[in-house]
Amino acid sequence: MPTVTTDLVATPQGPARIHWHPAAKPHTVLALGHGAGGGIEARDLAALAASLPPHGVTVALVEQPWRVAGKKLAPAPRTLDAAWTALWPALAAPRLPVVAGGRSAGARVACRTARDLGAAAVLALSFPLHPPGRPEKSRAGELLGSGLPTLVVQGGNDPFGRPAEFPPGPYGLTEVPYGDHAFHVPKKAPLGQDEVVSLLTAAVADWLRARG
């Protein structure tokens, strides 16, 4: 099994860290940023990093500079975008198509920057369509603005936007039944946490495979 490697990448906001989970014979790089309240240890990010390399997808888990510096609060969106843009050449260095992705705030960064950076597609995990309880503060424009093939994976009970709240658009949407913003499901749900992870990873693998 290929060895996981780590690179520190300089950005104007400070060093970022890329954790490479390489495929033996890669055809795509999937770059995944974390959310504003956590890091690359998130269950969905870790599961994709473990499951996709055997399918020919090198997964790059990206820690934004604020996390590398040990800070607890994420900076403004424009600062996140600037750091992601600065580290993008390192993600593109393998000279393979790069799918830009992330969870929550990381999904927003991917959507906002993907077209200008030349990404092949966008993967949005737990896209925060609006702040909890504030549907009038829609961020749908970010999701729809990339103009690239996009897959959204959303928890059925995500307070930042349930699947039924998403507007029509040229993107795919996979629902994780009963899942919250972290894709956790209640104990009384008819599917367990392991089934949730399998559903999520299979949906992403199938989408990437269909892209060719």
Contacts in CASP RR format, 6 or more apart in sequence:
PFRMAT RR
TARGET T0000
AUTHOR 0000-0000-0000
METHOD contacts of the structure
MODEL  1
MPTVTTDLVATPQGPARIHWHPAAKPHTVLALGHGAGGGIEARDLAALAA
SLPPHGVTVALVEQPWRVAGKKLAPAPRTLDAAWTALWPALAAPRLPVVA
GGRSAGARVACRTARDLGAAAVLALSFPLHPPGRPEKSRAGELLGSGLPT
LVVQGGNDPFGRPAEFPPGPYGLTEVPYGDHAFHVPKKAPLGQDEVVSLL
TAAVADWLRARG
1 53 0 8 1.000
2 21 0 8 1.000
2 22 0 8 1.000
2 23 0 8 1.000
2 24 0 8 1.000
2 53 0 8 1.000
3 22 0 8 1.000
4 19 0 8 1.000
4 20 0 8 1.000
4 21 0 8 1.000
4 22 0 8 1.000
5 19 0 8 1.000
5 20 0 8 1.000
5 22 0 8 1.000
6 17 0 8 1.000
6 18 0 8 1.000
6 19 0 8 1.000
6 20 0 8 1.000
7 17 0 8 1.000
7 18 0 8 1.000
7 20 0 8 1.000
7 90 0 8 1.000
8 15 0 8 1.000
8 16 0 8 1.000
8 17 0 8 1.000
8 68 0 8 1.000
9 15 0 8 1.000
9 16 0 8 1.000
9 17 0 8 1.000
9 18 0 8 1.000
9 86 0 8 1.000
9 87 0 8 1.000
9 90 0 8 1.000
10 86 0 8 1.000
11 65 0 8 1.000
11 82 0 8 1.000
11 83 0 8 1.000
11 86 0 8 1.000
11 87 0 8 1.000
12 82 0 8 1.000
12 83 0 8 1.000
12 86 0 8 1.000
13 64 0 8 1.000
13 65 0 8 1.000
13 66 0 8 1.000
13 75 0 8 1.000
13 79 0 8 1.000
13 82 0 8 1.000
13 83 0 8 1.000
13 86 0 8 1.000
14 65 0 8 1.000
14 68 0 8 1.000
14 69 0 8 1.000
14 83 0 8 1.000
15 65 0 8 1.000
15 68 0 8 1.000
16 62 0 8 1.000
16 63 0 8 1.000
16 64 0 8 1.000
16 65 0 8 1.000
16 68 0 8 1.000
16 83 0 8 1.000
16 86 0 8 1.000
16 87 0 8 1.000
17 62 0 8 1.000
17 63 0 8 1.000
17 67 0 8 1.000
17 68 0 8 1.000
18 60 0 8 1.000
18 61 0 8 1.000
18 62 0 8 1.000
18 63 0 8 1.000
18 87 0 8 1.000
18 90 0 8 1.000
18 91 0 8 1.000
19 40 0 8 1.000
19 49 0 8 1.000
19 60 0 8 1.000
19 61 0 8 1.000
19 62 0 8 1.000
19 63 0 8 1.000
20 58 0 8 1.000
20 59 0 8 1.000
20 60 0 8 1.000
21 49 0 8 1.000
21 50 0 8 1.000
21 52 0 8 1.000
21 53 0 8 1.000
21 58 0 8 1.000
21 59 0 8 1.000
21 60 0 8 1.000
21 61 0 8 1.000
22 53 0 8 1.000
22 58 0 8 1.000
23 52 0 8 1.000
23 53 0 8 1.000
23 54 0 8 1.000
23 55 0 8 1.000
23 56 0 8 1.000
23 57 0 8 1.000
23 58 0 8 1.000
24 53 0 8 1.000
24 56 0 8 1.000
25 56 0 8 1.000
26 53 0 8 1.000
26 56 0 8 1.000
26 57 0 8 1.000
26 58 0 8 1.000
26 94 0 8 1.000
26 96 0 8 1.000
27 56 0 8 1.000
27 57 0 8 1.000
27 96 0 8 1.000
27 97 0 8 1.000
27 212 0 8 1.000
28 56 0 8 1.000
28 57 0 8 1.000
28 58 0 8 1.000
28 96 0 8 1.000
28 97 0 8 1.000
28 98 0 8 1.000
28 99 0 8 1.000
28 120 0 8 1.000
28 208 0 8 1.000
28 211 0 8 1.000
29 57 0 8 1.000
29 58 0 8 1.000
29 59 0 8 1.000
29 60 0 8 1.000
29 91 0 8 1.000
29 92 0 8 1.000
29 94 0 8 1.000
29 96 0 8 1.000
29 97 0 8 1.000
29 98 0 8 1.000
29 99 0 8 1.000
30 48 0 8 1.000
30 52 0 8 1.000
30 57 0 8 1.000
30 58 0 8 1.000
30 59 0 8 1.000
30 60 0 8 1.000
30 98 0 8 1.000
30 99 0 8 1.000
30 101 0 8 1.000
30 123 0 8 1.000
30 208 0 8 1.000
31 60 0 8 1.000
31 62 0 8 1.000
31 91 0 8 1.000
31 98 0 8 1.000
31 99 0 8 1.000
31 100 0 8 1.000
31 101 0 8 1.000
31 110 0 8 1.000
32 40 0 8 1.000
32 45 0 8 1.000
32 48 0 8 1.000
32 49 0 8 1.000
32 59 0 8 1.000
32 60 0 8 1.000
32 61 0 8 1.000
32 62 0 8 1.000
32 101 0 8 1.000
32 102 0 8 1.000
32 103 0 8 1.000
32 123 0 8 1.000
32 125 0 8 1.000
33 40 0 8 1.000
33 45 0 8 1.000
33 61 0 8 1.000
33 62 0 8 1.000
33 63 0 8 1.000
33 64 0 8 1.000
33 84 0 8 1.000
33 101 0 8 1.000
33 102 0 8 1.000
33 103 0 8 1.000
33 106 0 8 1.000
33 109 0 8 1.000
33 110 0 8 1.000
34 40 0 8 1.000
34 42 0 8 1.000
34 45 0 8 1.000
34 61 0 8 1.000
34 62 0 8 1.000
34 63 0 8 1.000
34 64 0 8 1.000
34 67 0 8 1.000
34 102 0 8 1.000
34 103 0 8 1.000
34 104 0 8 1.000
34 105 0 8 1.000
34 106 0 8 1.000
35 42 0 8 1.000
35 74 0 8 1.000
35 102 0 8 1.000
35 103 0 8 1.000
35 104 0 8 1.000
35 105 0 8 1.000
35 106 0 8 1.000
36 73 0 8 1.000
36 74 0 8 1.000
36 104 0 8 1.000
36 105 0 8 1.000
36 106 0 8 1.000
37 74 0 8 1.000
37 104 0 8 1.000
37 105 0 8 1.000
38 67 0 8 1.000
39 45 0 8 1.000
39 63 0 8 1.000
39 67 0 8 1.000
40 46 0 8 1.000
40 61 0 8 1.000
40 62 0 8 1.000
40 63 0 8 1.000
42 103 0 8 1.000
42 182 0 8 1.000
43 182 0 8 1.000
43 183 0 8 1.000
43 193 0 8 1.000
43 197 0 8 1.000
44 103 0 8 1.000
44 125 0 8 1.000
44 126 0 8 1.000
44 153 0 8 1.000
44 182 0 8 1.000
44 183 0 8 1.000
44 197 0 8 1.000
44 200 0 8 1.000
45 61 0 8 1.000
45 102 0 8 1.000
45 103 0 8 1.000
45 125 0 8 1.000
47 197 0 8 1.000
47 200 0 8 1.000
47 201 0 8 1.000
48 59 0 8 1.000
48 200 0 8 1.000
48 201 0 8 1.000
48 204 0 8 1.000
49 59 0 8 1.000
49 61 0 8 1.000
51 201 0 8 1.000
51 205 0 8 1.000
52 59 0 8 1.000
52 201 0 8 1.000
52 204 0 8 1.000
52 205 0 8 1.000
52 208 0 8 1.000
53 59 0 8 1.000
55 205 0 8 1.000
55 208 0 8 1.000
55 209 0 8 1.000
57 205 0 8 1.000
57 208 0 8 1.000
58 94 0 8 1.000
58 96 0 8 1.000
60 91 0 8 1.000
62 84 0 8 1.000
62 87 0 8 1.000
62 91 0 8 1.000
64 74 0 8 1.000
64 80 0 8 1.000
64 83 0 8 1.000
64 84 0 8 1.000
65 83 0 8 1.000
66 73 0 8 1.000
66 74 0 8 1.000
66 75 0 8 1.000
74 80 0 8 1.000
74 105 0 8 1.000
77 105 0 8 1.000
77 108 0 8 1.000
77 109 0 8 1.000
77 112 0 8 1.000
80 105 0 8 1.000
80 106 0 8 1.000
80 109 0 8 1.000
81 109 0 8 1.000
81 112 0 8 1.000
81 113 0 8 1.000
84 109 0 8 1.000
84 110 0 8 1.000
84 113 0 8 1.000
85 113 0 8 1.000
85 116 0 8 1.000
85 117 0 8 1.000
88 98 0 8 1.000
88 113 0 8 1.000
88 117 0 8 1.000
91 98 0 8 1.000
92 98 0 8 1.000
97 120 0 8 1.000
98 118 0 8 1.000
98 119 0 8 1.000
98 120 0 8 1.000
99 119 0 8 1.000
99 120 0 8 1.000
99 121 0 8 1.000
99 122 0 8 1.000
99 123 0 8 1.000
99 208 0 8 1.000
99 211 0 8 1.000
100 110 0 8 1.000
100 113 0 8 1.000
100 114 0 8 1.000
100 117 0 8 1.000
100 119 0 8 1.000
100 121 0 8 1.000
100 122 0 8 1.000
100 123 0 8 1.000
101 107 0 8 1.000
101 110 0 8 1.000
101 114 0 8 1.000
101 122 0 8 1.000
101 123 0 8 1.000
101 124 0 8 1.000
101 125 0 8 1.000
102 109 0 8 1.000
102 110 0 8 1.000
102 123 0 8 1.000
102 124 0 8 1.000
102 125 0 8 1.000
103 125 0 8 1.000
103 126 0 8 1.000
104 125 0 8 1.000
104 126 0 8 1.000
104 127 0 8 1.000
104 128 0 8 1.000
104 160 0 8 1.000
104 181 0 8 1.000
105 128 0 8 1.000
107 122 0 8 1.000
107 123 0 8 1.000
107 124 0 8 1.000
107 125 0 8 1.000
107 126 0 8 1.000
107 127 0 8 1.000
107 128 0 8 1.000
108 127 0 8 1.000
108 128 0 8 1.000
108 139 0 8 1.000
108 142 0 8 1.000
110 119 0 8 1.000
110 122 0 8 1.000
110 123 0 8 1.000
110 124 0 8 1.000
110 146 0 8 1.000
111 122 0 8 1.000
111 124 0 8 1.000
111 127 0 8 1.000
111 142 0 8 1.000
111 143 0 8 1.000
111 145 0 8 1.000
111 146 0 8 1.000
111 150 0 8 1.000
112 142 0 8 1.000
112 146 0 8 1.000
113 119 0 8 1.000
114 121 0 8 1.000
114 122 0 8 1.000
114 146 0 8 1.000
114 148 0 8 1.000
115 145 0 8 1.000
115 146 0 8 1.000
115 147 0 8 1.000
115 148 0 8 1.000
119 146 0 8 1.000
119 148 0 8 1.000
120 148 0 8 1.000
120 149 0 8 1.000
120 211 0 8 1.000
121 148 0 8 1.000
121 149 0 8 1.000
121 150 0 8 1.000
121 151 0 8 1.000
121 211 0 8 1.000
122 146 0 8 1.000
122 148 0 8 1.000
122 149 0 8 1.000
122 150 0 8 1.000
122 151 0 8 1.000
123 150 0 8 1.000
123 151 0 8 1.000
123 153 0 8 1.000
123 204 0 8 1.000
123 207 0 8 1.000
124 143 0 8 1.000
124 150 0 8 1.000
124 151 0 8 1.000
124 152 0 8 1.000
124 153 0 8 1.000
125 153 0 8 1.000
125 200 0 8 1.000
126 153 0 8 1.000
126 154 0 8 1.000
126 155 0 8 1.000
126 158 0 8 1.000
126 160 0 8 1.000
126 181 0 8 1.000
126 182 0 8 1.000
126 183 0 8 1.000
127 139 0 8 1.000
127 143 0 8 1.000
127 152 0 8 1.000
127 154 0 8 1.000
127 160 0 8 1.000
127 161 0 8 1.000
128 139 0 8 1.000
128 160 0 8 1.000
128 161 0 8 1.000
128 181 0 8 1.000
129 135 0 8 1.000
129 138 0 8 1.000
129 139 0 8 1.000
129 140 0 8 1.000
129 143 0 8 1.000
129 160 0 8 1.000
129 161 0 8 1.000
129 165 0 8 1.000
129 166 0 8 1.000
130 136 0 8 1.000
130 137 0 8 1.000
130 138 0 8 1.000
130 139 0 8 1.000
130 160 0 8 1.000
130 161 0 8 1.000
130 165 0 8 1.000
131 137 0 8 1.000
131 160 0 8 1.000
132 159 0 8 1.000
132 160 0 8 1.000
133 159 0 8 1.000
135 161 0 8 1.000
135 165 0 8 1.000
140 166 0 8 1.000
140 167 0 8 1.000
143 150 0 8 1.000
143 152 0 8 1.000
143 166 0 8 1.000
143 171 0 8 1.000
144 167 0 8 1.000
144 169 0 8 1.000
144 171 0 8 1.000
147 170 0 8 1.000
149 171 0 8 1.000
149 211 0 8 1.000
150 170 0 8 1.000
150 171 0 8 1.000
150 172 0 8 1.000
151 171 0 8 1.000
151 172 0 8 1.000
151 173 0 8 1.000
151 174 0 8 1.000
151 203 0 8 1.000
151 204 0 8 1.000
151 207 0 8 1.000
152 166 0 8 1.000
152 171 0 8 1.000
152 172 0 8 1.000
152 173 0 8 1.000
152 174 0 8 1.000
153 173 0 8 1.000
153 174 0 8 1.000
153 176 0 8 1.000
153 200 0 8 1.000
153 203 0 8 1.000
153 204 0 8 1.000
154 161 0 8 1.000
154 162 0 8 1.000
154 163 0 8 1.000
154 166 0 8 1.000
154 173 0 8 1.000
154 174 0 8 1.000
154 175 0 8 1.000
154 176 0 8 1.000
155 162 0 8 1.000
155 163 0 8 1.000
155 175 0 8 1.000
155 176 0 8 1.000
155 177 0 8 1.000
155 178 0 8 1.000
155 179 0 8 1.000
155 180 0 8 1.000
155 181 0 8 1.000
155 183 0 8 1.000
156 162 0 8 1.000
156 163 0 8 1.000
156 175 0 8 1.000
156 176 0 8 1.000
156 177 0 8 1.000
156 178 0 8 1.000
156 179 0 8 1.000
157 178 0 8 1.000
157 179 0 8 1.000
157 180 0 8 1.000
158 179 0 8 1.000
158 180 0 8 1.000
158 181 0 8 1.000
159 180 0 8 1.000
159 181 0 8 1.000
160 181 0 8 1.000
163 173 0 8 1.000
163 175 0 8 1.000
166 173 0 8 1.000
172 207 0 8 1.000
174 199 0 8 1.000
174 200 0 8 1.000
174 203 0 8 1.000
176 183 0 8 1.000
176 185 0 8 1.000
176 196 0 8 1.000
176 199 0 8 1.000
176 200 0 8 1.000
177 185 0 8 1.000
177 189 0 8 1.000
177 190 0 8 1.000
177 191 0 8 1.000
178 185 0 8 1.000
178 186 0 8 1.000
178 189 0 8 1.000
178 190 0 8 1.000
178 191 0 8 1.000
179 185 0 8 1.000
179 189 0 8 1.000
179 196 0 8 1.000
183 196 0 8 1.000
183 197 0 8 1.000
183 200 0 8 1.000
184 193 0 8 1.000
185 191 0 8 1.000
185 192 0 8 1.000
185 193 0 8 1.000
185 196 0 8 1.000
191 199 0 8 1.000
END
